[in-house]
């Protein structure tokens, strides 16, 4: 029979990939995907949602190679994010956490991956000959891609950060600033939902995205892979 307390045994480590390394790989791939379509990668750069239709069509006509590379790297970055999500949820279950928050985190992390992959697939299709020449089609695909890669990404990532941060806030596995930062960023992520109605809420998307990289790397390196000693002692008592 399987011992239900085996995970609490001293010396047991959670068999899993390194969370910090996964977070770094995700961050590097995602940021590398942004480079080709920003100002640093050449002009014109990726248009914002407030840009006129002519500017959006002109960008995809002028820089299909940059868009394809962006889509390739960002699609790939969803893979380490998915592994990170599965691993950190499994890690907390290994530590004995049974709160609903970790299931919310699992949903949020996988939803973020889905949004990223869908956004990348749409961008990849827009880079093909004949698509960008159709103005209405380009505009429709652009806003679907923005919805998925913008608020779709940040709202979902907010659920991941909130679902992990709440149980960590009541444990002593990591420094308290990590779950507090996660909850603040999660609030920004959920509020970015309003960008569908209010353009002033759009800045909440990068405010969730880029500090979110820091949070993921921090929690990835700070969260132990074996049960902390105080928890072991409590388990014996």
C-alpha positions in Angstrom: 0.0 0.0 0.0 1.1 3.6 -0.6 1.9 5.5 2.5 -0.2 8.7 2.5 2.4 10.4 4.6 5.3 9.5 2.4 5.5 13.0 0.9 6.0 14.3 4.5 8.9 11.9 5.2 12.3 13.6 6.1 14.7 13.6 3.1 12.0 13.2 0.5 12.4 15.6 -2.5 9.8 16.4 -5.0 11.0 14.8 -8.3 10.5 17.6 -10.8 12.2 20.0 -13.1 13.9 23.1 -11.6 11.2 25.8 -11.3 13.7 28.7 -11.5 15.2 27.3 -14.7 11.8 26.9 -16.3 10.9 30.5 -15.4 14.1 31.8 -17.0 13.7 29.8 -20.2 10.1 31.1 -20.4 11.2 34.7 -19.9 14.0 34.5 -22.4 11.9 32.9 -25.1 9.1 35.3 -24.6 11.3 38.4 -24.6 13.3 37.1 -27.6 10.0 36.9 -29.4 9.2 40.5 -28.7 12.5 41.8 -30.0 11.9 41.4 -33.8 8.6 43.3 -33.7 9.7 46.2 -31.5 11.6 49.4 -32.3 14.9 47.7 -31.7 14.1 45.0 -34.3 13.5 47.5 -37.1 10.8 49.8 -38.4 7.8 49.8 -38.6 7.3 48.2 -35.2 4.3 46.3 -33.9 1.2 48.6 -33.9 -0.9 49.2 -30.8 -4.6 48.6 -30.6 -5.2 52.3 -31.2 -3.3 52.4 -34.5 -5.3 53.1 -37.7 -6.2 50.2 -40.0 -3.7 51.4 -42.6 -0.8 51.2 -40.1 -1.7 47.7 -38.9 -2.0 46.4 -42.5 1.3 48.1 -43.5 3.2 46.5 -40.6 2.2 43.0 -41.5 2.9 43.6 -45.2 6.3 45.1 -44.5 7.6 42.7 -41.8 6.3 39.2 -42.3 9.6 37.6 -41.4 9.7 39.4 -38.0 6.1 38.4 -37.3 6.9 34.8 -38.1 9.9 34.8 -35.8 7.9 36.4 -33.0 5.1 33.8 -33.4 7.7 31.0 -33.4 9.4 32.1 -30.2 6.2 33.0 -28.3 4.5 29.7 -29.2 7.6 27.9 -27.9 7.7 29.9 -24.7 4.3 28.5 -23.8 5.9 25.1 -23.3 8.1 25.9 -20.3 5.3 28.0 -18.9 3.0 24.9 -19.0 5.7 22.7 -17.4 6.3 25.4 -14.8 2.5 25.5 -14.0 2.2 21.7 -13.7 5.4 21.5 -11.6 4.6 24.2 -9.1 1.1 22.9 -8.5 2.5 19.4 -8.1 5.1 20.8 -5.7 2.5 22.4 -3.4 0.4 19.2 -3.5 3.6 17.3 -2.5 3.9 19.7 0.5 0.4 18.8 1.5 -1.5 21.9 0.3 -5.1 20.9 -0.5 -6.6 24.4 -1.0 -8.6 25.2 -4.1 -6.1 27.9 -5.0 -3.7 25.5 -6.5 -6.4 24.1 -8.9 -7.2 27.7 -9.8 -3.5 28.2 -10.5 -3.5 25.1 -12.7 -6.4 26.5 -14.7 -4.8 29.9 -15.0 -1.4 28.6 -16.1 -2.8 26.3 -18.7 -5.2 29.0 -19.9 -2.2 31.4 -20.3 -0.5 28.8 -22.4 -3.6 28.4 -24.6 -3.9 32.1 -25.0 -0.2 32.4 -26.0 -0.3 29.5 -28.5 -3.5 30.8 -30.0 -2.1 34.4 -30.3 1.1 33.0 -31.9 -0.9 30.9 -34.4 -2.9 33.9 -35.5 0.1 36.1 -35.9 1.8 33.3 -37.9 -1.2 33.2 -40.2 -1.2 36.9 -40.7 2.4 36.8 -41.9 1.5 34.7 -44.9 1.2 36.3 -48.4 -2.3 37.6 -49.3 -3.6 37.9 -45.7 -2.2 41.4 -44.8 -3.4 42.7 -48.2 -7.0 42.1 -47.1 -7.5 45.1 -44.8 -10.7 44.0 -43.0 -9.4 40.4 -42.5 -6.1 41.7 -41.1 -7.9 44.0 -38.7 -10.2 41.3 -37.4 -7.3 38.8 -36.9 -5.2 41.6 -35.2 -7.9 42.3 -32.6 -8.5 38.6 -31.9 -4.7 38.2 -31.4 -4.6 41.2 -29.2 -7.5 39.9 -27.1 -5.7 36.6 -26.5 -2.2 37.9 -26.1 -3.2 41.0 -24.2 -6.0 40.7 -21.6 -6.4 37.0 -22.2 -2.8 36.5 -21.2 -2.8 38.8 -18.2 -6.1 37.7 -16.7 -5.1 34.1 -17.0 -1.6 34.7 -15.6 -3.2 36.6 -12.7 -5.1 33.5 -11.8 -1.9 31.5 -11.8 -0.1 34.0 -9.6 -3.1 34.4 -7.2 -3.6 30.6 -6.9 0.0 30.1 -5.9 0.5 33.2 -3.8 -2.5 32.7 -1.5 -1.3 29.3 0.0 2.3 30.6 0.1 1.2 33.6 2.1 0.2 31.3 4.9 3.2 29.1 4.7 6.9 29.8 5.5 8.4 28.3 2.4 9.4 31.6 0.7 9.9 35.2 1.8 6.6 37.0 2.3 7.3 39.6 -0.4 7.0 37.0 -3.1 3.4 36.1 -2.4 2.5 39.7 -1.7 4.0 40.7 -5.1 2.1 37.9 -6.7 -1.2 39.1 -5.3 -0.6 42.7 -6.4 0.3 41.5 -9.9 -2.7 39.2 -9.9 -5.0 42.1 -9.1 -3.5 44.0 -12.0 -4.0 41.0 -14.2 -7.7 40.6 -13.3 -8.3 44.4 -13.7 -6.8 44.3 -17.2 -10.1 42.6 -18.2 -11.5 46.1 -18.3 -9.3 46.9 -21.3 -12.1 45.4 -23.5 -14.1 48.4 -22.5 -11.6 51.0 -21.3 -8.5 51.8 -23.3 -7.0 53.4 -20.1 -6.8 49.9 -18.6 -4.5 48.6 -21.4 -1.3 49.6 -19.4 -2.3 47.0 -16.8 -1.4 44.3 -19.4 2.4 45.0 -19.5 2.2 45.8 -15.8 1.1 42.2 -15.2 3.3 40.7 -17.9 6.8 42.0 -17.2 6.9 42.1 -13.4 5.3 38.6 -13.7 8.5 37.4 -15.1 10.3 38.5 -11.9 7.7 36.9 -9.7 8.0 33.6 -11.6 11.8 33.5 -11.4 11.7 34.5 -7.7 9.2 31.9 -6.6 10.9 29.3 -8.8 14.2 29.7 -7.0 12.8 30.3 -3.6 10.3 27.5 -3.3 12.2 24.4 -1.8 12.0 21.1 -3.6 11.9 19.2 -0.3 9.6 19.7 2.7 10.9 22.4 5.0 12.1 21.1 8.4 9.4 22.9 10.5 6.7 21.2 8.5 8.4 17.9 9.0 8.5 18.4 12.7 4.8 19.4 12.8 3.9 16.3 10.7 5.6 14.1 13.3 3.8 15.7 16.2 
